[in-house]
Amino acid sequence: MGYKVLLGILGFVGGAISSYLGGWDMALQTLIIFMAIDYFTGLMVAGVFHKSKKSKTGALESRAGFKGLCRKGTVLLIVLVACRLDLTVGTDIFRDSTVIAFVINEALSIIENAGLMGVPIPTAITKGIELLKDKEDPSK
């Protein structure tokens, strides 16, 4: 019964967090997935290829990894702030714009990591990022 209680607690906490972040919609799922991919590819760049721009030697450093996790946590806090602004004003624009901006940032970082590993980037991906950039700018 112990693991069921743990799973229940994790489900409750996860539900509460996603609720505070505006719901577990496709945008938030994409952001979380991109954050995980970016972190993993960053670990590969440093651990396997020793080409990280985050450390002096280009290799893995626990401090650089911890800083990365802190940054990702702060991104989620900024999404929370944007969500609360939307609730205060009665719109969806702050959260949606913030999530799109961070998705673009994570995508660019993933592509940079892939480039450091020597992976060619398909033009469809770069065009997709351009479309997201245009969607982020409400004047377009």
Protein Blocks (a to p, Z undefined) as FASTA:
>chain_A
ZZmmmmmmmmmmmmmmmmmnopaafklmmmmmmmmmmmmmmmmmmmmnopafkbfnopac
fklmmmmmmmmmmmmmmmmmmmmmmmmnopaklmmmmmmmmmmmmmmmmmmmmmmnopac
dfklmmmmmmmmmmmmmmZZ
